Amino acid sequence: MLCFKSGVPVFGLAPDVLAALDKIAVIFEDIGKDAIVTSARNGKHTATFSRHYAGLAVDLRRRHLTLQEFEDIRIKLTDSLGRDFTVIPESTHYHIQYKPRYHDQI
């Protein structure tokens, strides 16, 4: 299940990030865990121009995961979300940001 920590707003997230949250929820559900969003556009972030402020990033809690689950989920998130998303494992959470890249034209 997808959950939001109390006080974390859903409003203002980019449509691509909202779509990614559906994929994220499925990945967590596959191992029987909740995907808990701990930060979106709220809070203070280390980078002045953090993608959080533009609704282009979310943080997901990791403390309820074993080390093996954490690594397995990291791999699945990276594969599932594709090259327009960056999954950064942090000490307390995953930082997931949307940064579209130019795609090859066929």
GUZAKOL-804723 format. One record per residue: residue number from 1; residue in one letter; x, y negated, z of N, C-alpha, C in turn. Coordinates in steps of 0.05 Angstrom, whole numbers. Last residue first. Layout:
resi:NUM	resn:A	npx:X	npy:Y	npz:Z	capx:X	capy:Y	capz:Z	cpx:X	cpy:Y	cpz:Z
...
end
This chain:
resi:106	resn:I	npx:276	npy:-153	npz:-668	capx:278	capy:-131	capz:-687	cpx:272	cpy:-142	cpz:-715
resi:105	resn:Q	npx:313	npy:-190	npz:-621	capx:292	capy:-190	capz:-641	cpx:297	cpy:-167	cpz:-660
resi:104	resn:D	npx:326	npy:-181	npz:-553	capx:335	capy:-177	capz:-580	cpx:311	cpy:-177	cpz:-599
resi:103	resn:H	npx:306	npy:-232	npz:-507	capx:305	capy:-204	capz:-517	cpx:314	cpy:-203	cpz:-546
resi:102	resn:Y	npx:334	npy:-270	npz:-457	capx:326	capy:-269	capz:-485	cpx:327	cpy:-240	cpz:-494
resi:101	resn:R	npx:305	npy:-259	npz:-393	capx:328	capy:-260	capz:-410	cpx:318	cpy:-260	cpz:-439
resi:100	resn:P	npx:275	npy:-285	npz:-334	capx:273	capy:-274	capz:-361	cpx:298	cpy:-279	cpz:-377
resi:99	resn:K	npx:277	npy:-269	npz:-274	capx:294	capy:-287	capz:-289	cpx:294	cpy:-276	cpz:-318
resi:98	resn:Y	npx:252	npy:-257	npz:-211	capx:246	capy:-256	capz:-240	cpx:262	cpy:-277	cpz:-254
resi:97	resn:Q	npx:279	npy:-220	npz:-157	capx:274	capy:-245	capz:-171	cpx:270	cpy:-240	cpz:-200
resi:96	resn:I	npx:279	npy:-193	npz:-94	capx:272	capy:-187	capz:-122	cpx:265	cpy:-214	cpz:-135
resi:95	resn:H	npx:315	npy:-169	npz:-42	capx:308	capy:-194	capz:-55	cpx:303	cpy:-187	cpz:-84
resi:94	resn:Y	npx:299	npy:-125	npz:9	capx:306	capy:-127	capz:-19	cpx:298	cpy:-155	cpz:-28
resi:93	resn:H	npx:328	npy:-134	npz:76	capx:307	capy:-134	capz:56	cpx:318	cpy:-130	cpz:28
resi:92	resn:T	npx:371	npy:-137	npz:110	capx:345	capy:-134	capz:122	cpx:322	cpy:-131	cpz:102
resi:91	resn:S	npx:416	npy:-140	npz:76	capx:418	capy:-125	capz:101	cpx:390	cpy:-120	cpz:113
resi:90	resn:E	npx:394	npy:-130	npz:8	capx:405	capy:-147	capz:29	cpx:405	cpy:-130	cpz:55
resi:89	resn:P	npx:397	npy:-115	npz:-60	capx:394	capy:-104	capz:-33	cpx:408	cpy:-121	cpz:-12
resi:88	resn:I	npx:364	npy:-144	npz:-111	capx:388	capy:-148	capz:-94	cpx:383	cpy:-136	cpz:-67
resi:87	resn:V	npx:344	npy:-139	npz:-174	capx:338	capy:-127	capz:-148	cpx:364	cpy:-129	cpz:-132
resi:86	resn:T	npx:318	npy:-180	npz:-223	capx:342	capy:-172	capz:-209	cpx:334	cpy:-162	cpz:-182
resi:85	resn:F	npx:283	npy:-173	npz:-285	capx:283	capy:-175	capz:-256	cpx:310	cpy:-167	cpz:-245
resi:84	resn:D	npx:288	npy:-163	npz:-337	capx:280	capy:-191	capz:-330	cpx:279	cpy:-195	cpz:-300
resi:83	resn:R	npx:298	npy:-109	npz:-344	capx:321	capy:-128	capz:-344	cpx:314	cpy:-157	cpz:-338
resi:82	resn:G	npx:255	npy:-71	npz:-299	capx:268	capy:-78	capz:-324	cpx:288	cpy:-101	cpz:-322
resi:81	resn:L	npx:225	npy:-45	npz:-261	capx:220	capy:-73	capz:-265	cpx:234	cpy:-84	cpz:-291
resi:80	resn:S	npx:245	npy:8	npz:-260	capx:217	capy:2	capz:-266	cpx:212	cpy:-27	cpz:-274
resi:79	resn:D	npx:300	npy:6	npz:-246	capx:291	capy:19	capz:-270	cpx:263	cpy:10	cpz:-279
resi:78	resn:T	npx:297	npy:-22	npz:-196	capx:314	capy:-32	capz:-218	cpx:305	cpy:-20	cpz:-245
resi:77	resn:L	npx:264	npy:13	npz:-167	capx:256	capy:-15	capz:-172	cpx:271	cpy:-26	cpz:-196
resi:76	resn:K	npx:295	npy:59	npz:-165	capx:269	capy:59	capz:-179	cpx:259	cpy:31	cpz:-185
resi:75	resn:I	npx:339	npy:41	npz:-135	capx:343	capy:52	capz:-162	cpx:317	cpy:51	cpz:-178
resi:74	resn:R	npx:313	npy:27	npz:-87	capx:329	capy:8	capz:-102	cpx:332	cpy:16	cpz:-131
resi:73	resn:I	npx:292	npy:77	npz:-71	capx:274	capy:55	capz:-79	cpx:289	cpy:34	cpz:-95
resi:72	resn:D	npx:340	npy:103	npz:-58	capx:322	capy:114	capz:-78	cpx:303	cpy:92	cpz:-89
resi:71	resn:E	npx:359	npy:70	npz:-16	capx:374	capy:73	capz:-41	cpx:357	cpy:83	cpz:-63
resi:70	resn:F	npx:317	npy:77	npz:22	capx:325	capy:50	capz:13	cpx:340	cpy:52	cpz:-13
resi:69	resn:E	npx:319	npy:132	npz:31	capx:295	capy:120	capz:19	cpx:302	cpy:92	cpz:7
resi:68	resn:Q	npx:369	npy:135	npz:56	capx:364	capy:149	capz:31	cpx:340	cpy:137	cpz:16
resi:67	resn:L	npx:361	npy:105	npz:102	capx:381	capy:96	capz:83	cpx:377	cpy:110	cpz:56
resi:66	resn:T	npx:289	npy:98	npz:112	capx:315	capy:111	capz:118	cpx:335	cpy:100	cpz:98
resi:65	resn:L	npx:250	npy:40	npz:127	capx:260	capy:60	capz:108	cpx:286	cpy:73	cpz:119
resi:64	resn:H	npx:235	npy:-3	npz:156	capx:219	capy:21	capz:159	cpx:227	cpy:43	cpz:141
resi:63	resn:R	npx:267	npy:-46	npz:139	capx:273	capy:-33	capz:164	cpx:257	cpy:-8	cpz:170
resi:62	resn:R	npx:256	npy:-74	npz:93	capx:269	capy:-48	capz:90	cpx:273	cpy:-33	cpz:116
resi:61	resn:R	npx:211	npy:-119	npz:60	capx:222	capy:-107	capz:84	cpx:235	cpy:-80	cpz:78
resi:60	resn:L	npx:225	npy:-160	npz:4	capx:210	capy:-136	capz:15	cpx:225	cpy:-125	cpz:38
resi:59	resn:D	npx:214	npy:-224	npz:-24	capx:231	capy:-206	capz:-8	cpx:213	cpy:-184	cpz:3
resi:58	resn:V	npx:209	npy:-252	npz:-90	capx:197	capy:-242	capz:-65	cpx:218	cpy:-226	cpz:-50
resi:57	resn:A	npx:206	npy:-305	npz:-139	capx:221	capy:-285	capz:-123	cpx:204	cpy:-277	cpz:-98
resi:56	resn:L	npx:181	npy:-347	npz:-163	capx:195	capy:-327	capz:-181	cpx:210	cpy:-306	cpz:-165
resi:55	resn:G	npx:161	npy:-393	npz:-142	capx:143	capy:-370	capz:-144	cpx:155	cpy:-347	cpz:-161
resi:54	resn:A	npx:198	npy:-431	npz:-133	capx:183	capy:-433	capz:-158	cpx:164	cpy:-410	cpz:-162
resi:53	resn:Y	npx:222	npy:-416	npz:-86	capx:207	capy:-441	capz:-86	cpx:190	cpy:-444	cpz:-111
resi:52	resn:H	npx:251	npy:-369	npz:-101	capx:227	capy:-367	capz:-84	cpx:209	cpy:-392	cpz:-86
resi:51	resn:R	npx:296	npy:-384	npz:-126	capx:273	capy:-377	capz:-144	cpx:247	cpy:-373	cpz:-127
resi:50	resn:S	npx:330	npy:-438	npz:-96	capx:321	capy:-411	capz:-95	cpx:297	cpy:-407	cpz:-113
resi:49	resn:F	npx:363	npy:-483	npz:-94	capx:345	capy:-479	capz:-117	cpx:336	cpy:-450	cpz:-119
resi:48	resn:T	npx:391	npy:-475	npz:-47	capx:375	capy:-499	capz:-50	cpx:354	cpy:-496	cpz:-72
resi:47	resn:A	npx:394	npy:-412	npz:-17	capx:400	capy:-428	capz:-40	cpx:381	cpy:-452	cpz:-43
resi:46	resn:T	npx:370	npy:-391	npz:30	capx:398	capy:-400	capz:30	cpx:405	cpy:-418	cpz:6
resi:45	resn:H	npx:305	npy:-415	npz:48	capx:322	capy:-396	capz:34	cpx:350	cpy:-408	cpz:32
resi:44	resn:K	npx:250	npy:-416	npz:91	capx:275	capy:-429	capz:82	cpx:293	cpy:-408	cpz:70
resi:43	resn:G	npx:179	npy:-405	npz:75	capx:205	capy:-402	capz:89	cpx:227	cpy:-419	cpz:78
resi:42	resn:N	npx:145	npy:-383	npz:15	capx:146	capy:-394	capz:42	cpx:175	cpy:-392	cpz:53
resi:41	resn:R	npx:138	npy:-356	npz:-30	capx:144	capy:-384	capz:-33	cpx:148	cpy:-398	cpz:-6
resi:40	resn:A	npx:156	npy:-303	npz:3	capx:150	capy:-309	capz:-25	cpx:158	cpy:-338	cpz:-29
resi:39	resn:S	npx:171	npy:-250	npz:47	capx:176	capy:-277	capz:38	cpx:169	cpy:-280	cpz:9
resi:38	resn:T	npx:156	npy:-199	npz:56	capx:163	capy:-215	capz:80	cpx:168	cpy:-244	cpz:73
resi:37	resn:V	npx:116	npy:-149	npz:36	capx:128	capy:-174	capz:27	cpx:132	cpy:-192	cpz:51
resi:36	resn:I	npx:122	npy:-82	npz:40	capx:115	capy:-105	capz:57	cpx:131	cpy:-129	cpz:47
resi:35	resn:A	npx:95	npy:-24	npz:19	capx:113	capy:-45	capz:9	cpx:105	cpy:-71	cpz:23
resi:34	resn:D	npx:92	npy:34	npz:60	capx:81	capy:9	capz:51	cpx:103	cpy:-9	cpz:40
resi:33	resn:K	npx:105	npy:102	npz:39	capx:111	capy:78	capz:55	cpx:97	cpy:54	cpz:43
resi:32	resn:G	npx:105	npy:149	npz:8	capx:88	capy:147	capz:32	cpx:94	cpy:124	cpz:50
resi:31	resn:I	npx:131	npy:149	npz:-38	capx:146	capy:161	capz:-16	cpx:130	cpy:159	cpz:10
resi:30	resn:D	npx:94	npy:125	npz:-71	capx:104	capy:151	capz:-79	cpx:120	cpy:165	cpz:-56
resi:29	resn:E	npx:89	npy:74	npz:-50	capx:68	capy:94	capz:-44	cpx:77	cpy:122	cpz:-50
resi:28	resn:F	npx:133	npy:49	npz:-73	capx:133	capy:53	capz:-44	cpx:113	cpy:75	cpz:-37
resi:27	resn:I	npx:116	npy:49	npz:-127	capx:142	capy:61	capz:-119	cpx:142	cpy:67	cpz:-90
resi:26	resn:V	npx:68	npy:20	npz:-123	capx:68	capy:48	capz:-132	cpx:93	cpy:62	cpz:-123
resi:25	resn:A	npx:87	npy:-31	npz:-109	capx:69	capy:-17	capz:-91	cpx:69	cpy:13	cpz:-98
resi:24	resn:I	npx:116	npy:-45	npz:-155	capx:130	capy:-42	capz:-130	cpx:113	cpy:-25	cpz:-111
resi:23	resn:K	npx:75	npy:-52	npz:-192	capx:95	capy:-31	capz:-196	cpx:110	cpy:-24	cpz:-170
resi:22	resn:D	npx:50	npy:-97	npz:-169	capx:35	capy:-72	capz:-173	cpx:54	cpy:-48	cpz:-176
resi:21	resn:L	npx:91	npy:-135	npz:-171	capx:82	capy:-125	capz:-145	cpx:65	cpy:-99	cpz:-147
resi:20	resn:A	npx:93	npy:-147	npz:-225	capx:115	capy:-131	capz:-213	cpx:106	cpy:-119	cpz:-186
resi:19	resn:A	npx:50	npy:-182	npz:-228	capx:49	capy:-156	capz:-242	cpx:70	cpy:-137	cpz:-231
resi:18	resn:L	npx:71	npy:-224	npz:-199	capx:46	capy:-211	capz:-189	cpx:44	cpy:-183	cpz:-202
resi:17	resn:V	npx:112	npy:-238	npz:-233	capx:118	capy:-229	capz:-206	cpx:94	cpy:-214	cpz:-195
resi:16	resn:D	npx:84	npy:-256	npz:-277	capx:102	capy:-233	capz:-280	cpx:110	cpy:-221	cpz:-253
resi:15	resn:P	npx:56	npy:-301	npz:-256	capx:41	capy:-277	capz:-265	cpx:59	cpy:-253	cpz:-268
resi:14	resn:A	npx:87	npy:-328	npz:-197	capx:86	capy:-326	capz:-226	cpx:71	cpy:-301	cpz:-234
resi:13	resn:L	npx:51	npy:-350	npz:-140	capx:71	capy:-331	capz:-152	cpx:66	cpy:-330	cpz:-182
resi:12	resn:G	npx:11	npy:-382	npz:-120	capx:35	capy:-395	capz:-132	cpx:56	cpy:-376	cpz:-143
resi:11	resn:F	npx:-10	npy:-344	npz:-63	capx:-15	capy:-364	capz:-84	cpx:12	cpy:-375	cpz:-95
resi:10	resn:V	npx:5	npy:-313	npz:-22	capx:5	capy:-300	capz:-48	cpx:3	cpy:-322	cpz:-70
resi:9	resn:P	npx:44	npy:-331	npz:36	capx:23	capy:-336	capz:16	cpx:27	cpy:-321	cpz:-10
resi:8	resn:V	npx:53	npy:-304	npz:98	capx:65	capy:-304	capz:71	cpx:43	cpy:-308	cpz:50
resi:7	resn:G	npx:27	npy:-299	npz:146	capx:37	capy:-325	capz:138	cpx:50	cpy:-327	cpz:111
resi:6	resn:S	npx:45	npy:-233	npz:158	capx:28	capy:-255	capz:166	cpx:42	cpy:-282	cpz:159
resi:5	resn:K	npx:68	npy:-198	npz:101	capx:72	capy:-206	capz:129	cpx:55	cpy:-231	cpz:134
resi:4	resn:F	npx:27	npy:-160	npz:60	capx:41	capy:-186	capz:63	cpx:43	cpy:-192	cpz:93
resi:3	resn:C	npx:29	npy:-98	npz:26	capx:22	capy:-114	capz:49	cpx:38	cpy:-140	cpz:49
resi:2	resn:L	npx:9	npy:-45	npz:-14	capx:22	capy:-71	capz:-14	cpx:11	cpy:-88	cpz:9
resi:1	resn:M	npx:17	npy:23	npz:0	capx:0	capy:0	capz:0	cpx:18	cpy:-25	cpz:0
end
